[in-house]
């Protein structure tokens, strides 16, 4: 996992959850200048429709360098030539960080997947 959380209670709670699920959080950085991103989910009582109101905060500060470092490490750890690596991104970081990651991962022979959530107006243009 590549990401960024704040030095706050949300960020503190994030790492034990990752560890419990067996997720490597080596490339999840702490940011002391901005808080951890959060979202509020609103569900209409009569329709069941939901709306998510995100405040991404720290994740928007994920750098291209952090993504490149993580991908190069994963690539170096691949021991079998037929071993499959998958790079999955969401639009919760800056566009430059996830597009650079997709290009680099593809060049490294990884399967790349873009989950375009949360949708941003720039993706529609």
Secondary structure, DSSP 8 states (H G I E B T S, - for coil): -EEEEESSHHHHHHHHHHHHTT---TEEEEESSS---EEEEEE-TTT--EEEEEE-GGGGG--HHHHHHHHHHHHHH--STT---EEEEETTS-HHHHHHHHHHHHHTT-EEEEE--S--HHHH-
